[in-house]
Amino acid sequence: MRQRHRTLRLLGSLLLVAAAGVSATGAVPAGPGPTAIPLDRVVPAPASVAPGGSPYRITDGTRIRVDDSREVRRVGEYLAGILRPSTGYRLPVTTHGGGIRLRLAEGAFGAEGYRLDSDRRGVVITAARPAGLFHGVQTLRQLLPAAVEKDSVQPGPWLVAGGTIKDTPRYGWRGAMLDVSRHFFSVDEVKRYVDQLALYKFNKLHLHLSDDQGWRIAIDSWPRLATYGGSTQVGGGPGGYYTKDDYREIVRHAASRHLEVVPEIDIPGHTNAALASYAELNCDGVAPPLYTGTEVGFSSLCVGKDLTYDFVEDVIRELAALTPGRYLHIGGDEAHSTPHADYVKFMDRVQPVVAEYGKTVIGWHQLTGASPAKGALAQYWGLDGTSAQEKEQVAAAARAGTGLILSPADRIYLDMKYDESTPLGLSWAGYVEVRRSYDWDPGDYLAGVPESAVRGVEAPLWSETLRTSEDIEYMAFPRVAGVAELGWSPAVTHDWDAYKVRLAAQAERWEALGISFYRSPQVPWL
Ligand code: ACM
């Protein structure tokens, strides 16, 4: 392990030297582009880059050659869908000929890694699995001029610089969470965010589907959850909910971008929308009114009632049936209105139900205050100021086998304001500028946690103040790119001064894609 780290570190220094040779200023050259793969362009930083040789030029004669397999062809069609509008070329996806080739092969790629070889004759992306090809395609996108992202024909030329990239992720969990409860977001708005996450090799989309302000997923056995519990949102707007077909459409779209959807039903707290929808779920049998404020911690399912568990099982059964992925998130945070003994009892009874329907439990890290089920993951959302006792509770669970997803609020809660002038967002975890968000190491973030317990990172985006895709993007970009890098890139590539240059190079791509973003003064935008 130590030896391997030394080798990687040496490689990291060589890469930096090579990068300086390509572009001392960090500026992306104008004109036809670099001939060797630039090291100041790709986010997340690949595991290794060997620039060299001559570039490949995409022309009207280029074909996208794929293996004769449905999944590989699908990645080829996705790539063609990006390249055709801006190049104006036909770019047929075929099983013969050449130009850009996507191929599956045995090799040390892992489930998501890939190798990209580019020279005068063509570009070859090789991976063991279609997900690896898909991630390789994201790298290829970033090697092309940003104008390739536009939806009208651009002048080109379309050069892919020469060299070899070998790349594999540091962590298997690279997530983004969207809160669709505090404000509802349409299927199209969610799909738009998914497409943006794919560009940075995220592989999990966590949807926070229920909270005090709204229940957002149709449950056939309890229909008022959605029709009544989903009928408003923060500030009292119309809210909304996903029909099962809507939800399947989100899952299908995310899968086409190699993201797994992780649904969250937050219980036993954060449940006012459910309690308002069904009086009988309340201990006193009286339904509270719908809630459109932003307080937390005031609602709880009635832990002593058997009906509560019928309700929970119905919801878990229907949600599991909609979920091809492995995980089901049961929330468990801020259950301030649930006595601790009740919380433990509730979690002891609910976690086996998740397993019964074939899914693995995820909970916010308060779950570690109960007894996490075998195989469960805990999502840590504390901050520097979180008590040592609470951190140790999480670390002890990790040592006992609970995997951790890291979402420290004062680092990667994307709804935190950048500074005091940020018009959107909250600041209870402080202001989080771009550097603070990037400059930490998931591998040694929590004391006493074995490195193997850290499954990865996830960037939550809570929506108390967010209503539109533009709002989502302004809070997510640029910080979400840094989260991608923390999740994907080897620790030895971690370097703010190098990262900020690669980050700056993303801006013209975001502009081409119509992504709204925050022009942080910490980043040397071009
Ligand atoms: C949380 O922010 N309450 C998970």
Residues whose N, C-alpha, C, O or C-beta is under 5 A from the ligand:
A	BS01	ACM	D333 W364 W381
